[in-house]
Amino acid sequence: MSSNTRQLRTPFPPDRDLRERVQELGLWGLDANWDELSEEEWIPRLVAYEEQVRAQRSLERRIRSAKIGRFKAMDKFDWAWPRKIDRDAIEELFRFEFVKLGVNVVMIGPNGVGKTTLAQNLTHGALLAGHTARFVTASEMLNDLAAQDGRSALQRRIARFVRPSLLAIDEVGYLSYGTHHADLMFDIINRRSSLERSTLVTTNKVFQEWNEVFPNSAAVVALVDRLVHRSEIVTIDADSYRLKEAKEQESERRKQRASRKRTKGENDGE
């Protein structure tokens, strides 16, 4: 008997009425004949199977909708590489209390130090924990919003970014934007703040430099104020992981070329 089957045969929690679960699943034929079938031994297993399959399909749909993309898992994260990183604070985030409490997270650090990887893992983990979540780059979100034709279309698109329990906005600071884009960013952050929904932002700019991201915008001060009002600030100081990996890959290629050259020389000498 598989571990999954053993799990399915455990007693149901007393606060979870079996017929209520049948109704939640929409098994109306079973519900209509409940008096006749409720004592059948296979009913609890059927309900559990149906719940598991639907939960898995729901999770798969939410992961697709979150648009996280491919990412490196946390067990591959090199904690020893950064000169400065608060590992305890980051690992605390993976308990997702900040999502339940509607607290924001801002990850600040230079390019290539793992901010995106952390944000992707947190988004994915939030989904596994049962929250709704979405991952998007700042440029993708702002350009998408700015391209909407008409107020109604814009409001519908804004709702997509306001709705999730966790919205991860990646790469704030890599490009600069006009006043309209700044207003859109403020609108998203402000709405989410008022609903106490968590926003995770990764940025290569300290807040004093956000005027360079949104030049000539009067909304910058208010935007930062809304973002940091209830927030966890995580600072990472390190050289670029990507540059490190590129150097390691180049070193490995040189070793392989040298090995092939030695092997060819030995074969030619035979």
C-alpha positions as CSV (number, residue, x, y, z in Angstrom):
1,M,0.0,0.0,0.0
2,S,1.4,3.4,-1.0
3,S,2.0,6.3,1.3
4,N,-0.6,8.2,-0.6
5,T,-3.2,5.5,0.0
6,R,-2.3,5.4,3.7
7,Q,-2.8,9.1,3.9
8,L,-6.2,8.9,2.2
9,R,-7.4,6.4,4.8
10,T,-6.7,8.5,7.9
11,P,-9.8,9.6,9.8
12,F,-11.3,12.9,8.7
13,P,-11.0,15.8,11.0
14,P,-14.2,16.2,13.1
15,D,-14.7,19.7,11.9
16,R,-14.8,18.6,8.3
17,D,-18.3,17.1,7.6
18,L,-18.1,14.5,4.8
19,R,-21.3,15.6,3.2
20,E,-20.3,19.2,3.3
21,R,-17.1,18.2,1.4
22,V,-19.3,16.4,-1.1
23,Q,-21.3,19.5,-1.6
24,E,-18.2,21.7,-1.9
25,L,-17.0,19.4,-4.7
26,G,-20.3,19.7,-6.5
27,L,-20.9,15.9,-6.5
28,W,-24.6,16.5,-6.7
29,G,-25.6,13.0,-7.8
30,L,-23.9,11.7,-4.7
31,D,-25.4,14.4,-2.5
32,A,-28.9,13.7,-3.9
33,N,-28.6,10.0,-2.9
34,W,-26.8,10.7,0.4
35,D,-29.2,8.7,2.6
36,E,-28.7,5.6,0.5
37,L,-24.9,5.9,-0.1
38,S,-23.4,7.7,2.9
39,E,-22.5,4.4,4.7
40,E,-20.6,3.0,1.8
41,E,-16.9,2.5,2.6
42,W,-15.7,3.8,-0.7
43,I,-17.3,7.3,-0.2
44,P,-14.5,8.8,1.9
45,R,-11.8,7.6,-0.5
46,L,-13.7,8.9,-3.5
47,V,-14.1,12.3,-1.9
48,A,-10.4,12.4,-0.8
49,Y,-9.3,11.4,-4.3
50,E,-11.4,14.1,-5.9
51,E,-10.1,16.7,-3.4
52,Q,-6.5,15.8,-4.1
53,V,-6.9,15.9,-7.9
54,R,-8.7,19.2,-7.9
55,A,-6.2,20.7,-5.4
56,Q,-3.3,19.6,-7.7
57,R,-5.0,21.0,-10.8
58,S,-5.8,24.2,-9.0
59,L,-2.2,24.6,-7.9
60,E,-0.9,23.9,-11.5
61,R,-3.3,26.5,-12.9
62,R,-2.1,29.1,-10.3
63,I,1.5,28.3,-11.0
64,R,0.9,28.9,-14.7
65,S,-1.0,32.1,-14.0
66,A,1.8,33.4,-11.7
67,K,4.2,33.4,-14.7
68,I,7.3,32.7,-12.5
69,G,9.3,31.2,-15.3
70,R,12.3,28.9,-14.7
71,F,14.3,29.5,-11.6
72,K,17.0,27.9,-9.4
73,A,15.7,26.2,-6.3
74,M,16.8,27.5,-2.9
75,D,18.9,24.4,-2.2
76,K,21.2,25.6,-5.0
77,F,21.5,29.1,-3.5
78,D,25.0,29.9,-2.5
79,W,24.6,31.6,0.9
80,A,28.4,31.9,1.3
81,W,28.8,34.1,-1.7
82,P,27.3,37.5,-0.6
83,R,29.4,39.7,1.6
84,K,26.2,40.8,3.3
85,I,22.9,38.9,3.5
86,D,20.5,38.3,6.4
87,R,19.9,34.6,6.0
88,D,17.7,34.4,9.0
89,A,15.4,37.1,7.8
90,I,15.1,35.5,4.4
91,E,14.4,32.1,5.8
92,E,11.7,33.7,8.0
93,L,10.0,35.0,4.9
94,F,9.6,31.4,3.7
95,R,7.1,30.9,6.5
96,F,4.9,33.3,4.7
97,E,3.6,35.1,7.8
98,F,4.4,38.4,5.9
99,V,1.8,37.4,3.3
100,K,-0.9,36.6,6.0
101,L,-0.1,40.0,7.6
102,G,0.0,42.0,4.4
103,V,3.6,43.1,5.0
104,N,5.7,44.2,2.0
105,V,9.2,43.0,1.2
106,V,11.9,45.1,-0.5
107,M,15.1,43.4,-1.6
108,I,17.9,45.8,-2.4
109,G,21.2,44.9,-4.0
110,P,23.4,45.2,-7.1
111,N,22.7,43.3,-10.3
112,G,23.2,39.6,-10.3
113,V,23.2,38.8,-6.6
114,G,20.2,36.5,-6.5
115,K,17.3,38.9,-5.8
116,T,15.3,37.5,-8.7
117,T,15.9,33.9,-7.6
118,L,14.8,34.7,-4.1
119,A,11.7,36.5,-5.4
120,Q,10.8,33.6,-7.7
121,N,11.2,31.0,-4.9
122,L,9.1,33.1,-2.6
123,T,6.3,33.4,-5.2
124,H,6.4,29.7,-5.9
125,G,6.5,28.9,-2.2
126,A,3.5,31.2,-1.5
127,L,1.5,29.3,-4.1
128,L,2.4,26.0,-2.5
129,A,1.3,27.4,0.9
130,G,-2.1,28.1,-0.6
131,H,-1.8,31.8,-1.3
132,T,-2.5,33.5,-4.6
133,A,0.6,35.1,-6.2
134,R,2.1,36.6,-9.3
135,F,5.6,37.4,-10.5
136,V,6.3,40.2,-13.0
137,T,9.1,42.5,-14.0
138,A,8.5,46.2,-13.4
139,S,8.9,47.0,-17.1
140,E,6.5,44.2,-18.2
141,M,3.8,45.4,-15.7
142,L,4.1,49.1,-16.4
143,N,4.3,48.8,-20.2
144,D,1.3,46.4,-20.1
145,L,-0.7,48.9,-18.1
146,A,0.4,51.9,-20.2
147,A,-0.7,50.1,-23.4
148,Q,-4.3,49.6,-22.3
149,D,-6.8,51.4,-24.4
150,G,-9.4,53.2,-22.4
151,R,-10.2,53.5,-18.7
152,S,-12.2,50.3,-18.4
153,A,-9.5,48.2,-19.9
154,L,-6.9,49.8,-17.7
155,Q,-9.0,49.2,-14.5
156,R,-9.5,45.5,-15.5
157,R,-5.7,45.1,-16.0
158,I,-4.9,46.9,-12.8
159,A,-7.2,44.5,-11.0
160,R,-5.0,41.6,-12.2
161,F,-2.0,43.0,-10.3
162,V,-4.0,44.1,-7.2
163,R,-5.9,40.8,-6.7
164,P,-3.1,38.3,-5.7
165,S,-2.2,38.0,-2.0
166,L,1.5,38.4,-3.1
167,L,2.7,40.4,-6.0
168,A,6.4,40.2,-6.8
169,I,7.7,43.1,-8.9
170,D,11.2,42.4,-10.2
171,E,13.9,44.7,-11.5
172,V,12.7,48.1,-10.3
173,G,15.5,50.5,-11.1
174,Y,16.9,48.7,-14.2
175,L,15.1,51.1,-16.5
176,S,13.7,54.7,-16.1
177,Y,10.1,55.6,-16.7
178,G,8.0,58.6,-17.4
179,T,5.4,60.3,-15.2
180,H,2.5,58.1,-16.4
181,H,4.4,54.9,-15.5
182,A,5.2,56.3,-12.1
183,D,1.5,57.1,-11.5
184,L,0.6,53.5,-12.5
185,M,3.2,52.1,-10.1
186,F,1.9,54.3,-7.3
187,D,-1.7,53.2,-8.1
188,I,-0.8,49.5,-7.8
189,I,1.2,49.9,-4.6
190,N,-1.4,52.2,-3.1
191,R,-4.3,49.9,-3.8
192,R,-2.5,46.9,-2.5
193,S,-1.4,48.7,0.6
194,S,-5.0,49.8,1.3
195,L,-6.1,46.1,1.0
196,E,-3.1,44.9,3.1
197,R,-1.8,42.7,0.4
198,S,1.9,42.0,0.3
199,T,4.1,43.4,-2.5
200,L,7.6,42.1,-2.9
201,V,10.0,44.4,-4.8
202,T,13.5,43.7,-6.0
203,T,15.6,46.7,-6.9
204,N,19.2,47.7,-7.5
205,K,18.5,51.3,-6.3
206,V,18.4,52.5,-2.7
207,F,15.2,54.6,-2.1
208,Q,17.1,57.9,-2.4
209,E,17.9,57.0,-6.0
210,W,14.3,56.2,-7.0
211,N,14.1,59.7,-8.5
212,E,16.4,58.3,-11.2
213,V,13.9,55.5,-11.9
214,F,10.9,57.9,-12.0
215,P,12.4,61.2,-12.9
216,N,10.2,64.3,-12.7
217,S,7.4,62.4,-10.9
218,A,5.7,63.9,-7.9
219,A,4.5,60.4,-6.9
220,V,7.9,59.0,-6.0
221,V,7.9,60.1,-2.4
222,A,4.4,58.8,-1.8
223,L,5.2,55.6,-3.7
224,V,8.2,54.9,-1.4
225,D,6.2,55.9,1.7
226,R,3.4,53.4,0.8
227,L,5.9,50.6,0.1
228,V,7.9,50.9,3.2
229,H,5.1,51.8,5.7
230,R,4.8,48.1,6.7
231,S,7.7,46.3,5.2
232,E,10.7,44.1,5.6
233,I,13.9,45.5,4.0
234,V,16.5,42.9,2.9
235,T,19.9,44.2,1.7
236,I,22.2,42.0,-0.3
237,D,25.8,43.0,-1.0
238,A,27.8,40.7,-3.3
239,D,29.6,40.6,-6.6
240,S,27.5,39.3,-9.5
241,Y,26.6,35.6,-9.3
242,R,26.2,35.6,-13.1
243,L,29.7,37.0,-13.5
244,K,31.0,34.4,-11.1
245,E,29.3,31.6,-12.9
246,A,30.5,32.9,-16.3
247,K,34.1,32.8,-15.0
248,E,33.7,29.3,-13.6
249,Q,32.2,28.1,-16.9
250,E,35.0,29.7,-18.9
251,S,37.5,28.1,-16.6
252,E,35.9,24.7,-17.1
253,R,35.9,25.1,-20.9
254,R,39.6,26.0,-20.9
255,K,40.3,22.8,-18.8
256,Q,38.3,20.7,-21.3
257,R,40.1,22.2,-24.3
258,A,43.4,21.6,-22.6
259,S,42.4,18.0,-21.8
260,R,41.3,17.4,-25.4
261,K,44.6,18.9,-26.7
262,R,46.6,16.6,-24.4
263,T,44.6,13.5,-25.5
264,K,45.1,14.4,-29.2
265,G,48.8,14.9,-28.7
266,E,49.1,11.5,-27.0
267,N,47.1,9.8,-29.8
268,D,49.3,11.5,-32.5
269,G,52.4,10.3,-30.7
270,E,51.4,6.6,-30.7
